[in-house]
């Protein structure tokens, strides 16, 4: 189970434009992941800058790194991603069914008050 400090660390790692873009790219890439070079090319980032950002995401546990030959392959850690989403939505909607209609109705009630 994710702790508050784990969630803060994950969210802090994602609170930077290049890290968020790299993470989203890796989530989209799926299980095969992407090499550091492919990530750098797609995000138009120098390798040294990308390495710095990827290490933040690795330390936060949001991505995993694996050597394949001479390349470093990075993959999203879907278990960590799901844990963070579960943590953030744990008490969503006060136990009521979470649907867009419920969320809209809650906002409408708050606006009317």
PyMOL commands that place a pseudoatom at each C-alpha (Angstrom):
pseudoatom trace, name=CA, resn=UNK, resi=1, chain=A, elem=C, hetatm=0, pos=[0.000, 0.000, 0.000]
pseudoatom trace, name=CA, resn=UNK, resi=2, chain=A, elem=C, hetatm=0, pos=[1.292, 3.428, -0.960]
pseudoatom trace, name=CA, resn=UNK, resi=3, chain=A, elem=C, hetatm=0, pos=[2.072, 5.852, 1.854]
pseudoatom trace, name=CA, resn=UNK, resi=4, chain=A, elem=C, hetatm=0, pos=[1.582, 9.607, 1.772]
pseudoatom trace, name=CA, resn=UNK, resi=5, chain=A, elem=C, hetatm=0, pos=[5.343, 10.142, 1.538]
pseudoatom trace, name=CA, resn=UNK, resi=6, chain=A, elem=C, hetatm=0, pos=[5.558, 7.692, -1.412]
pseudoatom trace, name=CA, resn=UNK, resi=7, chain=A, elem=C, hetatm=0, pos=[2.760, 9.582, -3.172]
pseudoatom trace, name=CA, resn=UNK, resi=8, chain=A, elem=C, hetatm=0, pos=[4.500, 12.906, -2.565]
pseudoatom trace, name=CA, resn=UNK, resi=9, chain=A, elem=C, hetatm=0, pos=[7.741, 11.515, -3.999]
pseudoatom trace, name=CA, resn=UNK, resi=10, chain=A, elem=C, hetatm=0, pos=[5.958, 10.200, -7.098]
pseudoatom trace, name=CA, resn=UNK, resi=11, chain=A, elem=C, hetatm=0, pos=[4.039, 13.407, -7.662]
pseudoatom trace, name=CA, resn=UNK, resi=12, chain=A, elem=C, hetatm=0, pos=[7.186, 15.496, -7.139]
pseudoatom trace, name=CA, resn=UNK, resi=13, chain=A, elem=C, hetatm=0, pos=[8.988, 13.420, -9.771]
pseudoatom trace, name=CA, resn=UNK, resi=14, chain=A, elem=C, hetatm=0, pos=[6.150, 14.079, -12.213]
pseudoatom trace, name=CA, resn=UNK, resi=15, chain=A, elem=C, hetatm=0, pos=[5.983, 17.796, -11.391]
pseudoatom trace, name=CA, resn=UNK, resi=16, chain=A, elem=C, hetatm=0, pos=[8.433, 18.766, -14.116]
pseudoatom trace, name=CA, resn=UNK, resi=17, chain=A, elem=C, hetatm=0, pos=[7.566, 19.162, -17.790]
pseudoatom trace, name=CA, resn=UNK, resi=18, chain=A, elem=C, hetatm=0, pos=[10.245, 16.877, -19.288]
pseudoatom trace, name=CA, resn=UNK, resi=19, chain=A, elem=C, hetatm=0, pos=[9.802, 14.137, -16.689]
pseudoatom trace, name=CA, resn=UNK, resi=20, chain=A, elem=C, hetatm=0, pos=[6.034, 14.178, -17.146]
pseudoatom trace, name=CA, resn=UNK, resi=21, chain=A, elem=C, hetatm=0, pos=[6.451, 13.987, -20.933]
pseudoatom trace, name=CA, resn=UNK, resi=22, chain=A, elem=C, hetatm=0, pos=[8.934, 11.094, -20.639]
pseudoatom trace, name=CA, resn=UNK, resi=23, chain=A, elem=C, hetatm=0, pos=[6.649, 9.238, -18.245]
pseudoatom trace, name=CA, resn=UNK, resi=24, chain=A, elem=C, hetatm=0, pos=[3.603, 9.668, -20.478]
pseudoatom trace, name=CA, resn=UNK, resi=25, chain=A, elem=C, hetatm=0, pos=[5.641, 8.496, -23.459]
pseudoatom trace, name=CA, resn=UNK, resi=26, chain=A, elem=C, hetatm=0, pos=[6.708, 5.362, -21.578]
pseudoatom trace, name=CA, resn=UNK, resi=27, chain=A, elem=C, hetatm=0, pos=[3.153, 4.645, -20.433]
pseudoatom trace, name=CA, resn=UNK, resi=28, chain=A, elem=C, hetatm=0, pos=[2.077, 4.874, -24.065]
pseudoatom trace, name=CA, resn=UNK, resi=29, chain=A, elem=C, hetatm=0, pos=[4.977, 2.661, -25.244]
pseudoatom trace, name=CA, resn=UNK, resi=30, chain=A, elem=C, hetatm=0, pos=[3.744, -0.234, -23.126]
pseudoatom trace, name=CA, resn=UNK, resi=31, chain=A, elem=C, hetatm=0, pos=[5.697, -3.291, -22.021]
pseudoatom trace, name=CA, resn=UNK, resi=32, chain=A, elem=C, hetatm=0, pos=[8.425, -3.126, -24.704]
pseudoatom trace, name=CA, resn=UNK, resi=33, chain=A, elem=C, hetatm=0, pos=[9.497, 0.266, -23.362]
pseudoatom trace, name=CA, resn=UNK, resi=34, chain=A, elem=C, hetatm=0, pos=[11.853, 2.598, -25.172]
pseudoatom trace, name=CA, resn=UNK, resi=35, chain=A, elem=C, hetatm=0, pos=[15.582, 3.110, -25.322]
pseudoatom trace, name=CA, resn=UNK, resi=36, chain=A, elem=C, hetatm=0, pos=[17.030, 6.275, -23.859]
pseudoatom trace, name=CA, resn=UNK, resi=37, chain=A, elem=C, hetatm=0, pos=[17.980, 7.352, -27.375]
pseudoatom trace, name=CA, resn=UNK, resi=38, chain=A, elem=C, hetatm=0, pos=[14.424, 6.931, -28.651]
pseudoatom trace, name=CA, resn=UNK, resi=39, chain=A, elem=C, hetatm=0, pos=[13.040, 8.905, -25.719]
pseudoatom trace, name=CA, resn=UNK, resi=40, chain=A, elem=C, hetatm=0, pos=[15.587, 11.692, -26.257]
pseudoatom trace, name=CA, resn=UNK, resi=41, chain=A, elem=C, hetatm=0, pos=[14.742, 11.843, -29.958]
pseudoatom trace, name=CA, resn=UNK, resi=42, chain=A, elem=C, hetatm=0, pos=[10.978, 11.927, -29.457]
pseudoatom trace, name=CA, resn=UNK, resi=43, chain=A, elem=C, hetatm=0, pos=[11.205, 14.578, -26.740]
pseudoatom trace, name=CA, resn=UNK, resi=44, chain=A, elem=C, hetatm=0, pos=[13.972, 16.513, -28.494]
pseudoatom trace, name=CA, resn=UNK, resi=45, chain=A, elem=C, hetatm=0, pos=[16.143, 16.508, -25.368]
pseudoatom trace, name=CA, resn=UNK, resi=46, chain=A, elem=C, hetatm=0, pos=[19.921, 16.179, -25.047]
pseudoatom trace, name=CA, resn=UNK, resi=47, chain=A, elem=C, hetatm=0, pos=[20.946, 12.770, -23.679]
pseudoatom trace, name=CA, resn=UNK, resi=48, chain=A, elem=C, hetatm=0, pos=[22.553, 14.284, -20.567]
pseudoatom trace, name=CA, resn=UNK, resi=49, chain=A, elem=C, hetatm=0, pos=[19.376, 16.169, -19.623]
pseudoatom trace, name=CA, resn=UNK, resi=50, chain=A, elem=C, hetatm=0, pos=[17.207, 13.150, -20.314]
pseudoatom trace, name=CA, resn=UNK, resi=51, chain=A, elem=C, hetatm=0, pos=[19.407, 10.919, -18.159]
pseudoatom trace, name=CA, resn=UNK, resi=52, chain=A, elem=C, hetatm=0, pos=[18.950, 13.317, -15.233]
pseudoatom trace, name=CA, resn=UNK, resi=53, chain=A, elem=C, hetatm=0, pos=[15.157, 13.280, -15.634]
pseudoatom trace, name=CA, resn=UNK, resi=54, chain=A, elem=C, hetatm=0, pos=[14.902, 9.519, -16.101]
pseudoatom trace, name=CA, resn=UNK, resi=55, chain=A, elem=C, hetatm=0, pos=[16.886, 8.893, -12.924]
pseudoatom trace, name=CA, resn=UNK, resi=56, chain=A, elem=C, hetatm=0, pos=[14.353, 10.982, -10.964]
pseudoatom trace, name=CA, resn=UNK, resi=57, chain=A, elem=C, hetatm=0, pos=[11.580, 8.758, -12.286]
pseudoatom trace, name=CA, resn=UNK, resi=58, chain=A, elem=C, hetatm=0, pos=[13.566, 5.591, -11.519]
pseudoatom trace, name=CA, resn=UNK, resi=59, chain=A, elem=C, hetatm=0, pos=[14.233, 6.749, -7.928]
pseudoatom trace, name=CA, resn=UNK, resi=60, chain=A, elem=C, hetatm=0, pos=[10.533, 7.481, -7.473]
pseudoatom trace, name=CA, resn=UNK, resi=61, chain=A, elem=C, hetatm=0, pos=[9.754, 3.943, -8.689]
pseudoatom trace, name=CA, resn=UNK, resi=62, chain=A, elem=C, hetatm=0, pos=[7.596, 5.163, -11.560]
pseudoatom trace, name=CA, resn=UNK, resi=63, chain=A, elem=C, hetatm=0, pos=[9.783, 3.646, -14.268]
pseudoatom trace, name=CA, resn=UNK, resi=64, chain=A, elem=C, hetatm=0, pos=[12.164, 0.719, -14.507]
pseudoatom trace, name=CA, resn=UNK, resi=65, chain=A, elem=C, hetatm=0, pos=[15.481, 0.519, -16.289]
pseudoatom trace, name=CA, resn=UNK, resi=66, chain=A, elem=C, hetatm=0, pos=[17.012, -2.546, -17.951]
pseudoatom trace, name=CA, resn=UNK, resi=67, chain=A, elem=C, hetatm=0, pos=[20.191, -2.964, -19.943]
pseudoatom trace, name=CA, resn=UNK, resi=68, chain=A, elem=C, hetatm=0, pos=[19.738, -4.682, -23.309]
pseudoatom trace, name=CA, resn=UNK, resi=69, chain=A, elem=C, hetatm=0, pos=[23.094, -5.008, -25.001]
pseudoatom trace, name=CA, resn=UNK, resi=70, chain=A, elem=C, hetatm=0, pos=[24.511, -1.505, -25.180]
pseudoatom trace, name=CA, resn=UNK, resi=71, chain=A, elem=C, hetatm=0, pos=[21.166, 0.224, -24.659]
pseudoatom trace, name=CA, resn=UNK, resi=72, chain=A, elem=C, hetatm=0, pos=[19.222, 1.188, -21.570]
pseudoatom trace, name=CA, resn=UNK, resi=73, chain=A, elem=C, hetatm=0, pos=[15.544, 0.346, -21.962]
pseudoatom trace, name=CA, resn=UNK, resi=74, chain=A, elem=C, hetatm=0, pos=[13.022, 2.198, -19.837]
pseudoatom trace, name=CA, resn=UNK, resi=75, chain=A, elem=C, hetatm=0, pos=[9.493, 1.021, -19.043]
pseudoatom trace, name=CA, resn=UNK, resi=76, chain=A, elem=C, hetatm=0, pos=[6.650, 2.467, -17.046]
pseudoatom trace, name=CA, resn=UNK, resi=77, chain=A, elem=C, hetatm=0, pos=[6.075, 0.675, -13.750]
pseudoatom trace, name=CA, resn=UNK, resi=78, chain=A, elem=C, hetatm=0, pos=[2.355, 0.028, -14.104]
pseudoatom trace, name=CA, resn=UNK, resi=79, chain=A, elem=C, hetatm=0, pos=[2.042, -1.376, -10.580]
pseudoatom trace, name=CA, resn=UNK, resi=80, chain=A, elem=C, hetatm=0, pos=[3.402, 1.906, -9.181]
pseudoatom trace, name=CA, resn=UNK, resi=81, chain=A, elem=C, hetatm=0, pos=[1.161, 3.914, -11.503]
pseudoatom trace, name=CA, resn=UNK, resi=82, chain=A, elem=C, hetatm=0, pos=[-1.919, 1.990, -10.413]
pseudoatom trace, name=CA, resn=UNK, resi=83, chain=A, elem=C, hetatm=0, pos=[-0.892, 2.341, -6.766]
pseudoatom trace, name=CA, resn=UNK, resi=84, chain=A, elem=C, hetatm=0, pos=[-0.616, 6.114, -7.127]
pseudoatom trace, name=CA, resn=UNK, resi=85, chain=A, elem=C, hetatm=0, pos=[-3.978, 6.370, -8.873]
pseudoatom trace, name=CA, resn=UNK, resi=86, chain=A, elem=C, hetatm=0, pos=[-5.566, 4.142, -6.215]
pseudoatom trace, name=CA, resn=UNK, resi=87, chain=A, elem=C, hetatm=0, pos=[-4.043, 6.296, -3.463]
pseudoatom trace, name=CA, resn=UNK, resi=88, chain=A, elem=C, hetatm=0, pos=[-5.341, 9.500, -5.043]
pseudoatom trace, name=CA, resn=UNK, resi=89, chain=A, elem=C, hetatm=0, pos=[-8.858, 8.135, -5.539]
pseudoatom trace, name=CA, resn=UNK, resi=90, chain=A, elem=C, hetatm=0, pos=[-9.115, 6.004, -2.407]
pseudoatom trace, name=CA, resn=UNK, resi=91, chain=A, elem=C, hetatm=0, pos=[-11.923, 8.023, -0.847]
pseudoatom trace, name=CA, resn=UNK, resi=92, chain=A, elem=C, hetatm=0, pos=[-13.353, 9.407, -4.059]
pseudoatom trace, name=CA, resn=UNK, resi=93, chain=A, elem=C, hetatm=0, pos=[-16.972, 10.515, -4.037]
pseudoatom trace, name=CA, resn=UNK, resi=94, chain=A, elem=C, hetatm=0, pos=[-17.433, 9.641, -0.364]
pseudoatom trace, name=CA, resn=UNK, resi=95, chain=A, elem=C, hetatm=0, pos=[-18.003, 5.982, -1.168]
pseudoatom trace, name=CA, resn=UNK, resi=96, chain=A, elem=C, hetatm=0, pos=[-20.611, 6.670, -3.857]
pseudoatom trace, name=CA, resn=UNK, resi=97, chain=A, elem=C, hetatm=0, pos=[-20.182, 5.330, -7.350]
pseudoatom trace, name=CA, resn=UNK, resi=98, chain=A, elem=C, hetatm=0, pos=[-17.604, 7.436, -9.200]
pseudoatom trace, name=CA, resn=UNK, resi=99, chain=A, elem=C, hetatm=0, pos=[-18.979, 8.489, -12.525]
pseudoatom trace, name=CA, resn=UNK, resi=100, chain=A, elem=C, hetatm=0, pos=[-18.742, 11.756, -14.455]
pseudoatom trace, name=CA, resn=UNK, resi=101, chain=A, elem=C, hetatm=0, pos=[-22.383, 12.418, -13.541]
pseudoatom trace, name=CA, resn=UNK, resi=102, chain=A, elem=C, hetatm=0, pos=[-21.624, 12.112, -9.815]
pseudoatom trace, name=CA, resn=UNK, resi=103, chain=A, elem=C, hetatm=0, pos=[-18.600, 14.373, -10.134]
pseudoatom trace, name=CA, resn=UNK, resi=104, chain=A, elem=C, hetatm=0, pos=[-20.591, 16.968, -12.099]
pseudoatom trace, name=CA, resn=UNK, resi=105, chain=A, elem=C, hetatm=0, pos=[-23.464, 16.854, -9.606]
pseudoatom trace, name=CA, resn=UNK, resi=106, chain=A, elem=C, hetatm=0, pos=[-21.031, 17.390, -6.714]
pseudoatom trace, name=CA, resn=UNK, resi=107, chain=A, elem=C, hetatm=0, pos=[-19.499, 20.423, -8.414]
pseudoatom trace, name=CA, resn=UNK, resi=108, chain=A, elem=C, hetatm=0, pos=[-22.944, 21.815, -9.208]
pseudoatom trace, name=CA, resn=UNK, resi=109, chain=A, elem=C, hetatm=0, pos=[-24.006, 21.498, -5.560]
pseudoatom trace, name=CA, resn=UNK, resi=110, chain=A, elem=C, hetatm=0, pos=[-20.802, 23.197, -4.379]
pseudoatom trace, name=CA, resn=UNK, resi=111, chain=A, elem=C, hetatm=0, pos=[-21.275, 26.029, -6.897]
pseudoatom trace, name=CA, resn=UNK, resi=112, chain=A, elem=C, hetatm=0, pos=[-24.868, 26.561, -5.761]
pseudoatom trace, name=CA, resn=UNK, resi=113, chain=A, elem=C, hetatm=0, pos=[-23.865, 26.829, -2.090]
for i in range(1, 113): cmd.bond("trace and resi %d" % i, "trace and resi %d" % (i + 1))
show_as sticks, trace
zoom trace
